[in-house]
């Protein structure tokens, strides 16, 4: 290449570089002029174009259940606004808007007559109405997007979730408690004027640096639904005022369900009375009645004051304390401690409590968590009431032993029973599992936390064994029995105080049941409370079925295998009076039934479809057939098929699925 050509190329490169440098320098100079030299004047000019700033509600984070189902979320909706000063035919505009929005024409006309540059006509309307408003093509009437809180489950867990106001501020429940965390960045609607003086809006994010976060709850949507359904059925059946149900994992303290009846729809919360908004499982206190005897029993066994077979005289149903007569529902003579709990003798409980002493009893109640908040982190939680030993008269002490004169919340009752279920440790309950950011990363996580050890594992096992008797046919809570599972629990029936007479009412009661299953490897603790049932008020009749229905469904849903049990010879003995020969239940290993012609290889393979796991095992093993189980629930498929000769069958595979699920 010639020298002349090289110089020409070098010249062109330098020329292009110079042009770029000049251009970039001009941009920098202009930016410096706008940002530094003329900053104040330009800012004043921009502000002079603003005619107003309207703050829009911030978006809120989503609330999920433990499986990731949305319980509360923000959806985009439309809001209608107007510039009253610029609307010419206000009467005509009001008529058209009222017709589409289904609102009062007078109210809209009154808004359009205001001497303001901006008014909201109607906020957060559905998309169909927004589309019709847009088609009206009304001058100086605009539409902007906003975020509205929506609860897809409607009444589901409403008292726990709470609701938000028109500006997306939390007003009740978790929405209020975690308002600062759920609230994300806000937006502003900036009204400006163009060169001809016509107003227009610019939407922008407001300053503040707030980040949006989500809540992941310990609640399971399916168990919550079943708890509410069973509770509603019990309240309807007993014509009660209301009810509560709490389902807890005893090992972790996680709340799986927290149901309150009557319910309300947080999407339209203003249409319901304010008393329905309360989460009564933590805000309402009641006298626990005989459910407290379970904790009296735990204290006595832990201290070694009495033993399960210790006998106490129950005064034939009538016992005088100071100037008051205490009655039992039935007349009992001498009962063992086991009998007293199973039959729920009030006089027997007093005799037990007198052996322990009221001071020590109060200490154990405190250790079980009564008289103080559980610190679950929900608004309005109450601590309940335990009368101090110094202020308790002899009658107060006596009645406290069977749950009168003491107040508790449903959550306290559930957590105290969970301490027995898990081997003696009181756990801190929690309902918020995680807090995540907008990308789904965990910002904060809650984990199981032990509060204190209340009783020893040995005592917990003894208490469990006695509480199993409560759910037997001769106890007070057979309606709580769950087929295929051992259940331990305690019934309770307490009179309410009449606010007018300030005496115990003879017609208003609180019926309760609290227990756990399976008894020897608890997965669930369920506390059910029915407020003011009509007719039969007993907890074993009114509240126990809620435990049974929720427990059976939840154990199946959680795939907890049933316990295959048969009664031993001792279980054939009947329980009468003070006899303590309760039936003993033993687990079945391999079948010991003889393979006679009746139960052996003659005949056809039966159809197991529709049967539960326990029934399939019992029937198949009686025929000498080895069973392979798959799934939980009810049998819907088997291999070999029914009808095959038993002489050809050595084993069978049976498939199960939860009731109501599809194949």
Secondary structure, DSSP 8 states (H G I E B T S, - for coil): --HHHHHHHHHHHHHHHHHHHHHHHHHHHHHHIIIIISHHHHHHHHHHHEEEEEEE---B--EE-TTS-EEEEEEEEEEEEE-GGG-S-HHHHHHHHHHHHT--HHHHHHHHTSS-S-EEEEEEE-HHHHHHHHHH--TTEEEEEEEEEE-TTTTTTHHHH-EE-TTS-EEEHHHHHTHHHHB---EEEEEEE-TTS-EEEEEEE-SS----EEEEES--HHHHHHHHHHHHHHHHHHT-SEEEEEEE-TTT-BEEEEEEES---GGGGGGS-GGGGS-HHHH--B--GGGGHHHHHHHHHHHTS--TT-EEE-GGGEEEETTEEEE-SS---EEEHHHHHHHT-HHHHHHHHHHH-HHHHHHHHHHTTTTS------TT----B---GGG--HHHHHHHTTT-S-BB-HHHHHHHHHHHHTTSEEE--BSEEEEEETTS-EEEE----EEEE-S-HHHHHHHHHHHHHHTSTTSS-GGG-BTTB-EEEEEEEEEEEETTTTEEEEEEEEEEEEEEESTTS--EEEEEEEES-SS---HHHHTHHHHHHHHHHHHHHTT-----EEE-GGGGS---TT------EEE--S------TTTSSSSB----TT-BHHHHHHHHHHTT-EEEEESSSEEEEEES-TT-BGGG-SEEEEEEE-TT---
